[in-house]
Amino acid sequence: MGNQTLSYLIIFLGGVSLTLVGLWLRRMIVLHLQSKRELTNRISIEDTLKHFYHLESKNGTPLPESVAGILGTSVAEATNILTEMQQHQLITNTDNHWRLTPTGRNYALQVIRAHRLWERYLADKTGYPESEWHTQSDKLEHQLSQAETDALADSLGNPRFDPHGDPIPTAEGKLPPAKHIPLPVFPVGKMAKIVHLEDEPEAIYHQLGEKGLHLGTILQIVVSSMDGIEVELPSGRVRLNSVQAANVSVVPARPDEIAVPEPTVPLSELKPGEQGRVVSISPACKGAERRRMMDLGIVPGTIIRAEMVSPSGDPTAYLIRGALIALRQEQAALINVSRNLQPNHHQQKSTMPEVTA
């Protein structure tokens, strides 16, 4: 074979190799895009299933317009999703009345189960702030298989409720009926305990937290009207508009939960040299931060002494069980202390019971 022929052959084989590599890369890109589209489509279907379930539980009726709203897409694209779901027998449509099938309802409950387990995990096992639990769980809920969801539940001790008080569906798709009462219809003057705070819309949920409403909080309705209600909390009286009040559910408080209030102040109010006895930790302190406080010995009855304030004014060093611990002002504000260092045994326990749900 002459040198010229060999050169042509090398050039030809090189061209063939480049062509094959190009075809392979193109195939990989197509497969990647196809996989990405399938994932996006599955997420849209699962979000729509949750939307159907939540509406049906409130006797509402899903519409293409409402689906478009929660998916952030056009009505035409939402209709395509609904048509595909109907073909997979996840939903039915009779005279423009969309409903979940038994298969669709079970699928929706599995997605809701993954979401609420993730919220429980983020609340109990991580340092994620409360404001991010719902958003993060909205993303993570689509990533778990059935087996992985079961493993997550086992690792958490198979909790019955998420951090907002919503029941977590079982692996079999069973959901116990809610026995709590919407705050707006609870009797005026009666003592109640908050057992559920609706976490959607998020803006309302955060407003409730800012007003001092948390799971386990004991309250009393003092004024109720069409425009809203006024409730007496351990921290004082607050007013809720009708939308905020509708997102709170309660049960009658047990006699042992209705305490004679002990005057307390936030630990952050103690000046250097002052001491206080821990009465309670605010229900707003949850998850990893709450466990850290308890690990430091910040439990009811502990005497804490404010020692010194940093030059910048924050944090403050506190003497806790013989150790000097620095706490930021926002952390110390979550600890309720009494200036009376001797507990009054004739008083009942704090109005802020530990939340076990």
N, C-alpha and C positions, 0 to 999 in steps of 0.2 A: 504494500500500500504506500503510495507516494506521500510525501510530506504535505502537499496541498490537499489531497483527499482526507488525510488525517485531521487537518485543521478544520475542514468543512464539517467533519463528523463531530468534532469537539464542540464547534459552534452550534450545530444542530441539537446535540444532546443537552447543551447548556440551555438552549431556548426551550426545549421540551421540559426541562427541570423547572425553569422559571414559570412556565405556563402551569405546571402541576401545582407548584407552590402557591401561585396566584389563585387557582381554583380551590385549593384546600383552605386558604385564608378566607376566600369568599364564602365557602361552605360554613366555616366556623362562625363568621359574622352573621350569616343568615340564621344559623341555629341559635346563636346568642340572642338575636333580636326576637326570634320566635319564642324562645323560652321567657324572655322578658315580657312579651305581649301576653303570654299565657298566665304569668304570675300576676300581671296587672289586671287581667280579666277575672282571675280567681278572687283577687282582693275586692274587686267591684261587686262580685256576686256575694261574697261573704258579708261585706258591709251592707248590701241590700237586704240580705236575710236578717241581719240584726235590726235593721230599720223596720222591716215587716213585723218582727217579733215584738219590738217595743210598742209599735202603734197598735197592734192587735191586743196587747195586754192592757191597753188603755181604751179599748173599743174604738180605735181609730181605723181609718181606711187608707192604705197606701195608694198613691197615685204616681204616674210617671213624673209629674212635676216635683213631687216630694223626693222621689228617688234621685232626680237630677240635682236637687238641692244638696243632698247629703254626699253625692259623688262629685259634685262640682263640675258637672258636664251639661250637655244640652239635653233637652227633652227627647230629641230623636235618638241620641246615643243611649239614654236611659231606657227608652222603649226597646232598643235592640237587646239590652241586657235582660230586660224582663221577658222578651221572647225566647232568648236562649235558656233562661231559667225555667220557663214553661216547658220547653222541649225536654229538659232534664227532669221534669216532674217534681220540681222544687216548689212551684207555685201554680195556682189555677187562676183562671179569669172567666168569670161568669157575669155577663152584662156589665163589663168594665168594673167588676168588683174583684179585686185581686186578693187572694188569700194564700197562706202557706199550706202546703200539703203536709201530712205527717212526716215524710222524709225531710222536707224543707225545715219544719219546726225542729226536728232533732238535730239537723245540721246547724241551725242557728244557735241552739243551746250549747253545742260543742264549742262554737266560736266565742260565745258569751262566757263559757266556763274558762277557756284559755285566757280571755281578757281579765276576768276577775281574779284568777290565780296570779297572773302577772302583777296586777295591782297589789295583791297581798304580799307577793315576793318583794316588790320594790319598796313597799312600806316597811316590811319587817327585816329585810336582809341587806338593804343597800342604803346609801346616803342620798338617794334622789329626793329632792324636795317634793312636798305634797303637790305643788302646782304642776309637776311633770308626770305624775303617776298615770293619769288618764291618757295623755298624749303618747307616752312611751308604750303603754299597753295596746293602744290602737295599732301600733306598728308591729309589736312583737306577737300579737295574737295570731297573725297569719303565718308564723314561721314554725309552729309546733305541729307535729304529727299527734295522733291519738295516744300513742305510747309515750311520747315525750310529755304530753299534757298530764297523763297519769303519773309519770315520774316526778313532775313538778309538784303535783298535789301531795304525793307521798313525802317528798322532801320538806313540805311545809306542815306536815301532820294532818293532811286532809281537812283544811279549815272549812267552816260552814259559811262564813261571811267574808266579803271583801272589806277594805278599809272604810268604805262609805256606808256599810251596813247592808249592802245588797247580798242576798243569798247566792252561793256558788252552786250551779247545777252539778249533780253527781255525774259519774262516768256513764251512767245509764240514761242520762238526760232528764232526771227527775228534779223538780224544783218545788220546794215546799211553799205553800201559799203564804203570802205576806199577811201578818196579823197586826201590823202597825196602822196608825190612824193619821191621816193628813192633819197637819197642825191647824189649818183654818177651821176644821170642824170639831176640834177638841174643845171640851167645855171650858168656858171662862172660869177662872178661880181655882181650877183643879191643878195639881202638881203632875208634871209629865217628865219623861226622860226621852231624849233624842236617841232614836235607834237607826235612823236612816237620813242621809243627806244626798239628794240627787246631784250627781256630778256633771250633768249636762243641763244647760250650757255652762261651760267652765266659769264664765264671768260671774254668774249668779252664785256658783259654789264658792268662789273665792270671796265674794261679798259676805256670805254667811260666816265664813271663817273669820273675817275681819271684824264682824260684829260680836264674835265670841261664841258662836254656835258650833259645837263639835259633838261627835258621838259620845253618849254618856252624860252630857250636860243635863242637869235638872233645871226645869224652868216652870214658870207659871204665867198663863195668859191673863193679862189684866184688862186689856181693851181689845175688842174685836169689831171690825166694820168691813164694809165692802171694799174700802180702799187699802186695808191692811190690818195688822194687829200690833199690839205692844206686849212684850213679854218681859218678865222679871227674871234676870239671870243672876248667878252668884256675883258677877262683876257689875251688875247694875241693870237699869231698864233700857231696852233698845226697841226701836220701831222697825217692822218689816213691811215692805209693800206686798201686794197680793201675789206677785210672781215669786218673790223670795220665800214667803210663807208656804206657798204650794210645794216648794222643793224640800220641805222639812216634814218628816214623819216621826210620830212619837207613840209611846205606850204610857199608860198610867204608872206613875212612880210608886214603888213599893214603900211601905212605911219606914223600913230601915234605910231607904235611900233619901228620905226627906230629912235633912239634917238641920239642926240649929246652927246657923252660920257662925263660924269662929272668925273674928276680925283678922284679916290677913293683908299683907302687902307683898308686892313682887320683891324678890330677893335683890333686884337691881336698885331698890330704893334705900337699902341699908348703906349708911356712911361708914368709912373706916373706923373700926373700933366697936361697931354695933353688931349685935348677934340676933339671930332669929331661929325659930324651930320650924322645920319643914312640915307643912300641913298637907300639901299635895303638889303634884306636877300637872300643869295644864294639859287637858286632852289634846291641845294643839301640838304638843310635843309627842311625836310618834316614831315608830320604827327604830332605826339604828341610833338616833339621837336620844330617844327615851331610854334605850338599853344602856347607852354610855353613861347617862346621868345616874342610873341605878347602880351601875358597876362602880361609880365613884363614891357610892354610899349616900347619894341624895335620895333618901326614902323618908316617909313620914316619921317624925320623931327626931331626926338628925339635927343637931345644933350646928349652925354655920355662922362663922364670924367673918365679916368683911375686914380684910387686912390692909390692902393698899390699892390705889388706882394708878394705872400706868400714866406716864407723862402726857400721852395723847388723850387720856380720859377713857379709854377703852382698850383692852379688857380690864377687869378688876380681879385681884387675887383674893380668894376666899380660903379660910382654914376649914377643911372638911375632914373630920375623923383623923386629925393629926397630920394631914397632908395639905400642902398649899396648892390650890387648883385655880388656874386662870379661866374665867368665864367671860365671854362677850356679853354686852348689855342685853342683846336680843335673847341670849340663852338664859341669863339670870332672870329675865322678865317672865319666863315660863315657870318659875319655881315660886310657889306661894308659901310665905312664911308668916309665923306669928311672933310678935315681939314678946309674948308671954312664953317664957322658956319651959314652964311647967304645964303639961297638957291637962285640960279640965276633963276629968273622967266622967263628969255628968253630961258632957256634950256628946252628941252622936258623932259619927265619922264625917269626914269632909263631904261637902256637896259635890265634889268632883271624883266619883268612883272610878276605879280602874276599868278600862274598856277591854273586855275579853272576846267580843265578837270579832 
